[in-house]
Amino acid sequence: MDRTSQRLLKEDRVHGDVMFPLAAYWIELPAGTPVLDTHWHEEAEFFLLLEGEIMFQVDTDYFPLRPGEAVFIESGDIHAAYALQDSPCRFCALVFHPDLLASAQYDTIQQTVILPLLEKRQSFPRHISPGIPWQLELLRHLERMMEAYDNKLPGFEAFMKGTLLIMLSQIAIEGRSVNRSQSESADTTKINRLKKVILYIQDNYQEPIRTRDLSELIPMSEGQFCRFFKAMTRKTPVDYINSYRIRQAADLLQQTERKISDIALEVGFDNVSYFIKVFRKAMKCSPSEFRKGQGQVSAQGQLYP
């Protein structure tokens, strides 16, 4: 993938396609497996937890998430998830580009529900709980959409888009939507700094990356940067870079028959033994086991962004 494509995508996965920019994922992770690395994308996302207990991060907010609860992540939001217990984790996610909902021409729907969502003036609650009756209905809609996507019967695309519009109509009632059009300037600065660093890592992961290189982007001293980065991502810069490289390697292992040593070099590891060690720690299996589908962690789960 060329550098321009990486910059445009922000990450290594396209959700859906141009005609229908929506995709759904089901992920099962064994105990002790990292849940979701810090990242962001242009698409919006509903994340529904089915099993386990996690701490979810959206921008600078952290909150616990329990089975049956969901998170709404807006376009461009930095987000991550961390296990709170040493137990398996199971979740599903619906990722869609807001353009999917746009009207063919400017009409009342575009003016009253779509534009406010795009501008973050009238958005879904970040944390959606079954304990609140109208939020429980949102969760039921999500479950029905996940089932429809799984079955993919003729016309399921219309059902998905129509249900999202129904959900938007439900938060249009006074007191239900959230206005996030204005953020604290300090939080915005932190988020933009982190995005700049993550984008640099995505653009340059195949080459050596020094912590000093990253700190100069902000700019901060190297020590300040390491503290800032770990506070925002719960990982050291080196651990985060390794994790990103492992994701790229996992993708290549699935899509190609290239030698493991060649893949290790391509994603930025100059030592194959170290690559295998880091891969095994992250994926709970060796690269060769992962390629054969013998590892505990499903490829779909680990490659989910």
N, C-alpha and C positions, 0 to 999 in steps of 0.2 A: 504494500500500500504506500502510495507516495505521500510526502509531507502535507501537500495541500488537502488531500482527502482526509488525513488524520485531523487536521485543524477544523475542517468543516464538520466532521462527525463528533468531535469532542471525546469519543470513545470508539471502541472497535465493534460495535453492533448496531445494525439498522433495525428498527422496530417496525415490522410490516413493510409496506412498499409505497411508492408514490401514489398509487390509486387508492390504497387503504392503509394509511399510516397508523396501524394499531397492531399490537401483539400481546399475547398472554403467556405467562410462564408458570410452571409448577416446580418447586424446588424442595428437595429433601436433603438435609445435611445431618451427618452423624454427630454425636456429642464431641465437643472439642474443636469443631471446625469453625473457622471465621465465617461470619454470616454475610456481611456486605461491606466491601471497602468503600472509603470515601470517594464519591464521584458525582458528576452531574450530567444532564443531557437536556436537549431542547424540548423533549417530550414531557408531558405531564404523566403522573403515575399514581395508581391506587395500589397499595401494598397491604395485603390481608394476611395476618398471621393465623396459622391453623394449629400449630403445636409448638411448645416451648415458651420461653419468656426472654425477651430481648430489650435492650436499651436502644431506642431509635434516635438518630440525630438528623435534624433538618436545619441547615444553616447553623446558627449558634444555639438552637433549642434542643434540649434532650428530654425524653420522657419514656417511661417504661411501656412496653406493649405486651398485651396478653392475648391468648388464643381467642378468636372471635372479634378482635379489634382490628382496625385498619388505619392507615396513614394516607393522606393525600399530599403528593409532592408536586409542586408547581414547576412549570418550565424554568430551567436554570437553577433550581434549588440544589445546593450541595446536600447530599444525604449519605448516611451510613447506618449500619446496624451491628450491635455487639451482643453476644450471648450473655445472659445474666445467670444462667444455670448450666451445669455440666450435663446437658441432656440433649437429645435430638431436636432439631428445629425443622419445621415444615411450614412453607408459606407459598402464596401465589401472588402474582403481580400482573396488573393490566397497565400497559404502557401505550400512550397514544399522543399523537401530535395535535395540539389545539386546532390546527387548520382543518382537521377532520370534521369539526363541528360547524365550520363557517357556512353561512348561507351563500347561495349562488349570486345573490344581489343583496344590497343593503336593505334590510327590512326590519320589522319590529323585533324579531327574535335576535337578529344580529345586534341591534341597539340595546336591548334590555337584558340579555343574558350572556351572549357570546363576547361582546366587546368588554363588558365589566370583568369577565373571567380573564380575558387576555391582559387586561390592564391591572389585574389583581385587586380590583375594587370590590368585587363580589365573588368570593371564592368559597370552596368547601372548607369545613373545619379541618385543621391539620390532623387532629386525633379524632377518629370516628369510633364511637362506643355503642354497643348494643343496649346499654343501660338507658339511653335516651331514645324514646319511641321513634321519632322521625329519623334519627341516625340509624336505628335498627333497620328501617326501610331502605336506607341507602345501602347497607350491608347486604340485604336480601337482593337488591338489584345487582350488586357486584357478583354475588354467587350465581345468579341466573346468567349474567354475561360470561362468566368463566365457563359455565356448562355449555352455553351456546357456542363459544369459541372452540371448545374441545370437540364438540360434535360436528361443527361446520356444515350444518344443513343448508340447502339452497336458501339464500336470502338472509343468512346470519349477519352479514355486514349491516343490513338495514336495522336489524334488531339491536346490534351493538350501538350504532349511532343514535337510534331512537331512544334507547334506554339512558344513554348519557345525557340526552336533552331532557328527558323526564327528571333525571337527578338534578339537573340545573334548575328546572322549574320548582323543585321542592326546596332548594335553598334560597329561592327568590322571595320566599315568605319572610316577612320582617323578623329580625332577631336570629336568623339561622346562618346567614352568610358571614364571612370574615373579610375585612378590608386590610389587605397587605400592601397597598400601593405606596405606603411610606414606611421605610425602615429606619431604625436608628443609624445615624451616620457612622458610628464606631463599628457596629456590626457589619454594615455594608463594606467598610474598608477592609475588615478582616476577611470577609467572604471573597472580595475581589482579589485580594492578595493570594489567598489560597488557590483560587481558580487559575491565576496566572502561573503559579508553580505547577499545578497539576497538568495544565496544558503544555508547559515546557517538558515535563516528564513524558507525556504522551508523544510529543514531537521528537524527542531525543533519546528514548529508552534504548535504542539499538547502539548508542554510543556511550562511552564512560560519562557518568554524571557525578560531579563532586558536590558535596554539601555547600561549598563556597559558591559554586555556580548558581545554586538555587537561592542562597541568601542574598546574592547581589541583585536578584530580580526585584526584591521587595522595596528598598534595600534594608537589610538589618545586619547586625554582626552575626557571625556563624552560630554563636551560642544562643543569642536571642531567637534566631530563626528556628533552631532545633526545638527550643521550648515552645515556640508559637506553633510549629507544625504538629508536634505531638499533642498539644492541647486541642488542636482542631481535628486531628484524625485518629488520635490514640495510637499512632505508630510513629516510629522514628522515620526520617527521610529514607534511610537505607532499606528498612523493612517495607515501606510503601513502594519504593521502586522495584524491589524484588517481587513483591506481590503482583504489581502490574506486569512485569516481564513474564511471570509464570502464567498469567492469563493469556498473554499473547502466545506463549509456547503451547499451552493447552489447545488453543485454537488451531495452531499449525499441526499438532499431533493428530487432531481429528480430521483435518482437511487434506493432509498430504502424507506421503510415505517416505518423506525425507529422513535421513539419519538423525538420531537424537543429538549427536554431537554438532551437526550443522544447525539444527534448530536452536540449541543452546547459544551458539555464537551469534546467530541472527538476532536473538532477542536481548543481547547485551551481556551475556555471561561469558567471561573469557576462560573459565575453568569448568570443565564438564562435570567433574566430581562434585563441585560446589553446587552446580545447577541441579544435579540429581538430589542432593541433600535438601536443598531449599524446596524443590518440587515435592518431594516426599512429605516434608513437614506441612506444606500448604494443602496438598491434595490427598493425603493419607494413602498414597500409593506411589509407585515409581512411574516415570514417564512411559516405559514400555507397558506396564500394567494399565495405565490410563488409556493408552492407545487401543488396547485390547478390550477395554470396558470391564476390567477386573477389579477396579478400585472401589472403595466404599462410597466415594463421593461421585454422584452422577455428573457427567460433563455438563449437562444443561444447567445444573445448579451452580457449578463453579464459574461458568462463563456468563451467567446472568450478571449484568452490570450493576 
